[in-house]
Amino acid sequence: MSLNPDLKSIDCTACGAGLDVLGGGRVTVHICPYCGTELDALDSYRALRRFNDVERPETPFPIGITGRLYGVDFTVIGILQHREYWQGEAYTWLDHQLYSPTHGYAWLTIEDGHLIFARRYRGAGGWMSERQVETSDYPPEVTIGGERFRYYETSTSTITYAEGEFTWAPQKDEKTTEVTAISDGAGMGFAQTGTERETYRMTYLAPQKAEAAFGVSTGLVPRGVHALQPFQKGPNHGFLTKAGLAFAALSLLIAGILSARPGETILSNRLISFGQLPIEIPFAIETPGRLTRIYLEGDTCNSWAYFALELEDPEGEPLFEAGRTVEYYYGTDADGRWTEGTNRANLTFRPEVAGEYTLALSLEEGAHWGAVYPQSSAPTGPVFRQLKMDIRNDLSSGRWMVVLAVVFGLIGGYPLLRKYWHEKRRWSGSDWTDED
Amino acid sequence: MITPFRLVFLLLAGLAVAGTSYVAYMGYGSESTDLDRSVRVVGAGRGLNGHVK
């Protein structure tokens, strides 16, 4: 922390306290921090009015402290506390008037533990009025200096505390209405006090930068995400996004290729009629240890059939038992034609040795669908006429590649999700509602 | 710019793709989960005492 070495001082004409004069030629009033009297800087520091009757707010940036921000040496010359009441709650923020002999005046604001740097904007550009906001169907936007700003909030505040030097005469309890619009990296404040209009350009100041600039430890604990707070990309933001999504795409491609592998045909288009069941079907496995799948395709029609399958290995030892259902229903209702179920089923296993296996297939249960057929005329014939069976060996599965693609997708999407979440929180304080 | 973190990430990602591709090619973990193999387990028991199936 350092104080301006070129201090001049006066004595308060009301209470006699010594006051440092820091603020340059455009200062018009000086408010004594000890007695709260507003002194006229243009008329021998004549006492104008008493200002403060509230407790002095705490700040890590007292009057007289100097710091180098954006390559410019600034001195804090005045402090203003604002208060706004909105929806039954009071919001308070603290403005610090900064002065640079070479660059003029600026503001450093503490709001919810965040720091905002603001300067008067004198360039060409638009204005956003409170009335424009109230009559607009969509959040108003304005382009200033090639940058697009979107409406964020309207605040009407009063000054509750002031001390130090100012280029204008703060009026206690005088209302100032400010419309704020923000872009990705900055904000514009359109402030109106009475008939006077001022435009400010605001940027977020990281606490570490302010601490380094002024040589103080601010002790500020930022609450939430500020509307002007830029998204902090991690050092690998772009890399993780690109690499994650690229590997996800590669994984999906491999999953597709592996899933489409036809493998080796062991049994093709074997037709089994209802009357042939139960039946034993031998088949030979020449490539053991590879994924093998038995495909069933029935012709049930508003009926279902449950098949029992038992597989024996080349030594006649049972490998497993399983059951598969094929069922298919159709009809029409108020919504039109509908179908349900499938005549296809399959079963996947891994034979460990080469040789001739035997599949025992039987119909365990089956029935026609009673709701379609009134009991008196329910069909009594077989629940299916013909079953087609195929067996393929040496198959692959894309399942784990899809899982890996999801993992890579999450890795690639996480930085984007962080940015999305940051933007959502940044805009969460906006008072715009679509019902306006 | 390739940093050590990025290099390790690319290596691990490449290994993950290669390893998972092998597992997917072999179809490990894709067998039907409802196969009742208890007949086989008991079959092993039959090899021991020849009575229980």
Interface residues (C-beta under 8 A of the other chain):
Chain A: P235 N236 F239 L240 A243 F247 L250 S251 I254 A255 L258 R290 L291 E310 E317 P318 L319 F320 E321 A322 L347 T348 F349 R350 L395 S396 S397 G398 R399 W400 M401 V403 L404 V407 F408
Chain B: T3 F5 R6 F9 L10 A13 A16 V17 T20 S21 V23 A24 Y25 M26 G27 Y28 G29 S30 E31 S32 D34 L35 D36 R37 V39 R40 G43
